[in-house]
């Protein structure tokens, strides 16, 4: 299990605290420093079952500079969005937890974190 976080984000800190409280084994990825590649973003989107615009923080300054609100949200525009997320990682919604069962969740609530924990293969802690 891996969690993509921005340490300055309260939702990220809350998710990490809950993972710790549950005794989960996980790896922290500070995705603003260890920026995901376009391939990693595509993989996480597949695991989430979402499109890139679904995990884009459109209120960020970079989103406004790029004019993301006007970008098409269709299959032909998908790669443009993925490239923007890789070039401007602050645009990626956080935290994202990749679960052991091959899925992922945007863990902005305790319920979402617990959902990711429930997806552990052979859940050892109860």
N, C-alpha and C positions, 0 to 999 in steps of 0.2 A: 504494500500500500504506500502510495506517495501522495503528499499534499503540496499543492502549489500555493505559496503564500507571499504576501507582502507584509513584513513584520509591523508596518505602520498601520495596518488595517485591523480594526477591532473585531470584525467578523472572523478574520484569520486567527487572531489570538484566541478567540473564544473556541474555535474549532480545534486548535492545537490543545487547549486546556481540557476539552472534553475527551479528545483522543487519549491524552495522558491519564485522565481520571478513569477511563475504561481499560487502561493497561494495554492499549493497542500498540503493535509494532508498526512503525511507519518511518518513511524518509521525508525530510523537509526539503522542498525545492524553493529557494527564493528566486522566483521566476523573473524578477526584474534584473537580477545579477546573472543568473544562469538561464538565459533567454531560450525558450523552446524554439526549435527549428520549425519550418513550415510542415515538415513531415510529422513531427511530434504533435503539432496543433491539429493536423488532420486526424491523427490517431486518437487524440483525446476527444475530438468532435464525434468520431465514430463510436467511441466508448460511451459518450454522453447521449448519443442519438439526437444531436442538435446540429444546427447550421452555425457558421461563424458569426453571423449577425445576432444569434441568440445569446452568445457569450461576450458580446462587445459592450464595453462601458461607453455609451454614446454621449455621456455628459462630460467626459474628460476633455481637456483642452486640445489634445491631439486629434480627437474625433471631430471637434468643431473645425480645426484647421484643415483637416482632410475633407470636410463636408460629408461625413459618413451618413448623415440622415437622408441625404439625397441619393445615395448609392442604391442601385437595384439590389433586390434581395431574391435572386433566382440562381439557378444552377450555373448559368454562364458567368455570373459575377462572383461565384464562390471563391475562386482562387485569388481574386483581387482582395477579398476580405481576409483570407488566410495570410496573404503577404503583408497586409496592413497590421495584423495582430503580431506577426513575427517581427516586423520592423518597429512596432510601437507596443511593447509588452504591457504597458500601463493600461492599454485598452482591454486586456483580458480580464473577464469577470473572475472574482476570487472569493473564497478559496475553492480550488478544484481538488477533489480526492479521487485518485484512481484506485478502485477496489480490486481485491484479489481475484474476483470472479471474472475480470476482464471488462467490467463496466466502469463508469465514473459518475460522480455527482458534483454539482455546484453546491457546495456545503455552506450556504449562507444562513442556515438555521441549525439548531441542535437536532431537530428531526432529520434533516438531511445528513448530518454527520452520523447519527445513529443508523440511518439507512445504509450508508457506506459500510459501517461496522457490521451490519447484519449480512453483508455480502461476502464476508470472509469465508474462505473455504475451510471447512472443518473448524468452525469457530471454537477457539480454545477457552476464551473467557466468557463468563456469564454474569 
